[in-house]
Amino acid sequence: MFNKKYILSVASIAMAVFLSACSIGNREVIIKNNVLNHSVFTIGGLSMSTNTAKVYLAGFKEDYAKAYGIDIYEQNFKTNELSNYVKSAALQEMTQVVCLNLMAEEAELTLEESEKEKAKNAAAAYYESLTDQDKSYIGLNESEIVSMYEDYALAKKMYSKLIVDVDSEVSEDEARVMVAKQIFLTDTEKATEVVTRLNNGEDFSTVATAYNEQGEIDINISRGTLPDEVVEAAFDLDEGEYTSCIQTEDGYYYIYCVTKYDEALTAENKETIVAEREQQAFEIVYEEYESSKESELYTDNWDALEVNVDGVDASGFFAFYEEYF
């Protein structure tokens, strides 16, 4: 939860599952239409309003743009595929917030006064950033925004409680990132040609341009990014060296070492590994909890929400949370 890169990366899969199985996460839901309560869904008796959902959608649209590039944001957001992708990510986040608030209530976990003050300050800053058109669209006043920030903060607090025992120690070997160049191909005869050309002293990048079947030649290698045998062979290289032909089930690899150990990328990968451990620990508890709650999805209200609304930009909710919390 709250790892936007993670949520966005699985959103397309989640949307496919959601549409085919009529579920939110692992929960079977009751589908309702033409409701008058202006909610997107209800889980365990706790609802998420359509106006609140507008704020989440605006925030996730902005996150998607930052993650994948402003050109995609400007050119393609009106396509159904991208809209559904962002809506799926936002829906996943909203359902987790609701469930974690329920869990917090059961655990008698509450916000401190200092945390409530942060929620007020974040809400004031966010509300001030909105234009009159933005405010009219989301349909929330400042006190309602305060409640949103309090709910979000309480959910994060409950999340932190669930992952408190996760091991945050990551070894250098586990996290190591190497900067490299690759040649990957599937044709045996061409693989032999690569060997000949490299042995004749041709530049690795030149040969890679001629033969590489992957999308990129320049890559970062860490454990899990390539087949294990390729990673092990690559990690044995010194800078300026390249591997012999490595045959795998998928094809043939040649790896050239540019930087044997990239300190900054390795540090970043350590954070990623810890985040993945936290996500796994969270999901074990969360999935069992959410499956026990009855859920209702109000499809008319949800389907009517749009990701891209002309003249509206209410995207700062998450940014102001990070600033004040």
N, C-alpha and C positions, 0 to 999 in steps of 0.2 A: 504494500500500500504506500501511496505518496511518493513512490519512485516513478516519476513520469516516463522516463525512458523505458522502464520495464512495462508499464501499463500500455504505452503506445505500441511497443513492439509486439504485444500479444493481442492487441485490439481486434485485428482483422480475424484472427482465429476465434476470439470470443464472440464476435458478431455472427460468424457462421454457425457456431454452436447455439447461440441465443435464438437465432431465427429458426433454426431447424428443430430445436427441442422445447421452445417456449419456456425458457428458464432464465433466471438471473443467477449467474454463478452456477452453483450446484443445486439450486432450489427449483423445483417445479413450481410454476406460478399459475395463478388464476388470471385469465385474460378478461378484462372488462372494457367496454366501450361506452361512449356518450355519457361520461360521468359529469357530475356537477361540482365535484369537490376540488377541481383544479390541481390534482396531484399527478405525478408521473408514476409513482409506485408506492406501495405500502409493504413493509416488512415487520412482522411481529407487532403490528399495530402502530408503528411509527412511519410517517409519510414523508415524502420529498415533494415539495411543491413544484409546479411548472416554472414559476418565477425563479426559484432557487436553481433549478436545472439550467435556466438561461445563463446564469452566472458561471456555472461549471462548464457549459459548452463554450462560452466565450474564452474562458481560461485555457481549455484544452485546445481550442483552435490556435491560440497563440503559441502554446507549447509545441504543437505539431509544426507550426511555421518555423520556430527556432530550431527544432530538431532536424528538419528536412529541407530547409532553405526557403527564403522569402519568395523566390520565383514560383515554387509550387503553391505557396500561400496565395499569391496574387492571381495565378493563371487557372488553378484547378479546383479551388474550393467549392465551386458550384456543381461539381460532378457528384452524382449520387454515391459513388464508391468511396470517395474521400470523406464525404459528409457522414456516411455510415461508419466509417473507420473511427472518426473523431467521436461520434455519438456513442459508439461502443466503449471507447476508453473512458469517456465521461460517466457513462452509466455504471461501469465497473467501480469507478472511484466513489460515486454517490452511494451505491449499495454498501460499499465497505464503510463509509462514514456512518450510515444509518446503523449498520450492524454493530460497529464499534461503540457507538453511543448507547445502544441497548446493553452491550456487554459492560460498559462503564457504569451504567445505572445499576445493574445487578451486582457489580463489584463495589458499589458505593464509592466510586471514584469521581471526584469533582475537581473543578478548576480552583486554583488559589485566587485571591483578590488581585494579585499582581498580574495573573494571566488574564483575568477579566478586563483589567485596565488596558492590557495590550490589545485585546479584542476591540475595545472601544476606539483606541487610537488607530488601529488598522482600518476599522470601518470608516472612521472619519476621513482618513486619507483616501481610501478607495472611493468613497461617495463623492468627495471633493473632485476627484479625477474624472467623474462622469459628466457628460454633457446632458442638457435637458432631454435630448432625444434618447440618450442611453438610459436615463432614469425612467423615462416614460415606457421604454421597451421592457426593462426588467421588472418594473412594477413593484419595487421594494423600497421602503423608506430606510433611513439610516439605522434605526433601532433593529429592524429586521436583518440588516447586514451585520450588526453586532452579534445577533443570535447565530448567524451563519458562521462567523469567525469563532464563536464560542463552541459550536458543535464540531467544527473542524479541529480546533485545538484539543478538545476533549477526546476526539477520535485518535489524534496523533499521540496523546498522552496514554491512552489505552493500548495503542499499538506498541509504544515504547515499553510498556509493562510486559507485554507478551513476548518481547524479544530480548529482555534484559539478560538472559543467561546465554545468549549466543556468543560463541567464541570469536573474538575480534582479532586474534593473532593469526597472521598469514605469513608463511615463510617466503623468503626471497625466491626460492626455487619454484614454489607454487604460483607466485605472482609474476615471475620474470617475463618481460616483454622484449623481444628482439626485433630490430628493424631490418627488413630483408627484401630481396627480390625473388620472384618465383617464375618458374616455367612449369606449366602443367599441360599435359597432352595425353590423348588416349590412344594414339596410333603407334604401334610398336616400331614400325619402320622409321617414322619420324623421330621417335625417341632415340633411335640409333644415330640418326643424322645429327641430333643435338649433341650427343656425346662426341662425335667426330669434330664438330665445329668448335666446341668448347676446348677439346684437347688440342686443337690447332691454334688455340690462343685468341679466338675471337671474343670480343667484348660480350659479357653476359647479357647486358641490356639489349644489345643488337640481336642476339640469338633469341632472346625472349620475345622481342617484338615480332619476330618471324614465326614463332611457334606457339607461344602461350595461348591456351584456350580459355583461360579464366578472364574475368573482367578486368583485373588489375595485375600489373607486374610488381609494383611497389606495395608491400604489405607489412603489417606488424604481426609477429607470431607470438602467441602465448599458448599455454596448455589448453587444449580443447578447440583451438581455432582450425587446426589441421589434423589429419590422422596421427595417432600417437607415434608411429614409426618415423613420420616426417619431422615432427617436433623434436624428437630425441636426436635425430641426425643433425638437424639444424642447430640445436643447442650445443653440439660438440664442435661447431665451427668457430674459428677466429675471424676477426674482421678481414674482409678481402678474400676469404675462402668460399668455395661452393661445394655442395655435396655431389657425390656420384648419383647415378640414376636410382631413385627410390620407387620401387613398384608397389602400388597399393591396389586394393580392390577396385578403385575408381579409375586409376590410370597411373601415369608416371610423373614424378615430381623431381625438380632440381631447385635447390635453394641456395641463394647467395647471401652471405652475411654482410650487411652494411654497418650495423651497430649491434654488438654482441649483447649489450645490456643497456637498455634505455631507462635511466633512473626515474624520470618524470612519468613515463608511461607505466612503469612498474608500480609506482606509488598510486597512480590512478587505478590500475588494475586491482591493487589490494582493496581499495574502497569498493570496487565492483564486486569482488569476491565476498566481502563481508555483507554487502547489500543483498546478494543472492542467498547467503546463509540466513539472513534475517527474514527474507521473503519466504523461504522454505519453512522456517520455524513458525512464522505467522500463519501460513496457509494450513499447516497441520491442525492448528487450533481453530482457525477461522472457518474452514470448510465444514468441520463437524458442527460448529455452532450455527452457521447460516442454513445448513440443510435441515435444521430442526425448527425453523421458523416458517410460518405460512406467509406467502407472498402474493401480492396482487399487482399486476402491471396494467396500467390504463393506456391502452395502445392509441386511442384517438388523441389523447393529450401528448403522448410521446412522439407519435408520428408527425404531429403538427409543428413541433419545434424544429427550427432551422439552424444550421450551423453558421451560415453566412447571411447576415441581414444588412442590406444597404444602409449606409449612414450610421451604423451602430458599431461601437467598439467598447465593450465593457470588460476587457480582457485582464484587468489588473488585479483581480482578486487574489490569486496565488502569489503574485510578486509582492504585494503589500503584506501578505502573511509572512513571507520570508524576511521582509524588512523589519517587521515589528516583533516577530517571535524568534 
